[in-house]
C-alpha cells in the first residue's frame, strides 16, 4: 500500500515520514509491511487510506505541474481526502481528523453489536422497506442494484433472511467490525463533531460533492455539518456521481488501493471514464492518459 511509491519517490517518502511524525506512530510501516489483520483495523485503515490518496495526488501533481482537478468527491472516508485535495484543510489537519474518526468509529464498534450486509438486485424502495421492517439503516447507495444496510446484528440477520421474499435477488452479510453509517455510530458522530469544530477550514478551491446531501456544500459550516452527519448517514454515492456528471465532468481519477470506485462508476454511468491510481504502474498509466 504505497510502498513502491515510497521506494522510488522522495515526495512520497516525505509524506509518509510526515504522517508518522504527525500521528506519533509508524503508520507507513504498517502500510508497507503490515498484514491485513492490522491494516484493516478501522483506526489504522482510515488514516492509511487518506495518506495513500494524498500520496497519489502529490505524485500526479509532480508529474503534471498544470494538473488542477475541477471538482472532488470521495466515498465515506474518501470525502476527507477530497477536501484535503481541494484545500479545505491542511494535509496534517485532515490526517489527524481521519485518525480520530477511525478511533471513534472503532470504539463505537466495540461498544455495540453491529453488522452490515450488501443487498444486490433490489430497488431502493424495496431495500428501504426491508431496512425499516427490521430496524436497520441504509448505509451505502453504491450503485444501481447495489445497496448496503447497517445496524444491530439481529436486525441485519433478519433482513438477510427476508431479502428474497422482499424482491431482492441476493443478500450478503459483510465481514466488517461493526455497523458503519448507521445509528450505532452516534457516539462517534457526536465526538467527531467536537474535533471538526476545532479544525481550521477554508472554502475549498473547487466544488466538493458531499456524501450526506449528494450536493456541493455551501460554506465551511455546511462542510463541517456534512462531514459530521455522514458518520451515521447514508453514503449517497450514486447521486454524488450523477451530480458530478451533471456538472459536466466526464474524466475521473480514483486515488486509492483497488479499483472499487471505478467499478461502481461504470455501473452508475458507463459513459464516464475513471483512471484508477493504486501503485506505480497505474500512476504512470493515468499520467499518460491525462497528458
Secondary structure, 3 states (H helix, E strand, C coil): CCHHHHHHCHHHHHHHHHHHHHHCCCHHHHHHHCCHHHHCCHHHHHHHHHHHHHHHHHHHHHHCCCCCCCEEECCCCHHHHHHHHCCCCCHHHHHHHHHHHHHHHHHHHHHCCEEEEEEECCCHHHHHHHHHHCCCEEEEEEECCEEEEEEEHHHHHHHHHHCCCCCCCEEEECCCCCCCCCHHHHHHHHHHHHHHHHCCCCCCCCEEECCCCCCECCCHHHHHHHHHHCCCCCECHHHHHHHHHHCCCCEEEEECCCCHHHHHHHHHCCCCEEEEECCHHHHHHHHHHHC
